[in-house]
Amino acid sequence: MPWRVAPSDGKNGHRPDPYHIWMSEVMLQQTTVAAVKDYFRKFVTRWATIDDLAAAQDADVMGAWAGLGYYARARNLLKCARVVSQDFGGVFPDTYEALLKLPGIGPYTAAAVASIAFDRRAVVLDGNVERVMARYYRVLDPLPASKEALRGLADGLTPDQRCGDYAQAVMDLGATICTPRSPACGICPWMADCAARLAGDAASLPRKTPKAAKPIRLGVAYVAQRSDGAVLLERRPDKGLLGGMLGWPGSVWTEAPPVAAPPFAADWQTLGEVRHTFTHFHLRLQVCLAKDVDTRLDLAAHNAEFTPRAAFSPGDLPTVMRKVWDLCQ
């Protein structure tokens, strides 16, 4: 992983970069390592220090984040960078308590940065560690109700020295050996004392309370093109789903059939439907396209404007909006 520092390097005084650890942990929330690696490299190459990121334009950061999902993380990334740059001289605080006060940093991220970057004793509890604890101690109560009990068990195993090495090791144990399906118990370094392995039910843990079925929401997206190729884009409000991201004008997303809401009168052609799944619902968007629209339109009231084709990058759009664009091609 590009943000990792090997234990041998740490012994030689080469500590992990707090900026890199924080960046990676924010990106890894609800997202796989495979998906994060390229984004991490892109961000730290373009904004090499937290002061560089703090000085960046919001639109540039949101565009670079496009496709990674959970866009509130990008907004919080900027807020946190600016607080660290302005209030802490570009240097991250080194304790769990101080990190927890920064924008967008919750208990897990604060513990990860404190332990990995600063070798502070902190209880790092991600999904991998929860699974390891549930199996090692054979916790039969389902998640999420058992989360605090698992935190207490993880606390009991957290050492006072080499805290960062331990935190990464136990997360890696869950990611590579104590996996959700078919755990490799035969090569696990903790196999001798693992209560779930001894009971023969490791693969069934942790138990989880069944989730309610996701509802389906419906909407309409309107893609307008001028004769010169310019496309109509709007910047979504900072708060809410896809906040601060570019997208196509459209209707409200509701479980009822959507009410048509084109940004202006035109010869709108219905092309079909795109589907996308968010954390809490499935979305089905009807896509409407209008070409060669009036170049004199004033759309300031819609928080939308025509973007020249040469300046338009589909890669700056969130995934669902890219799906809409792809259908129009």
ABEGO torsion letter per residue (X at the ends): XAABBBAAAAAAGBBBBAAAAAAAAAAABGBBAAAAAAAAAAAAAABABAAAAAABBAAAAAAAABGAEGAAAAAAAAAAAAAAAAAAGGBBBABAAAAAABBGBBAAAAAAAAAAAAGBBBBBBBAAAAAAAAAAAGBABBOAAAAAAAAAAAAAABBABGAAAAAAAAAAAAAAABBABGBBAAABAAAAABAAAAAGAAAAOBBBBBBBBBBBBBBBBBBBBBAAGBBBBBBBBABEBGBGBBBBBBBBBBABBBBBBBABBBBBBBAEBBBBBBAABBBBBBBBBBBGBBAABBAAAAGBBBBBAAABBAAABBAAAAAAAAAAX
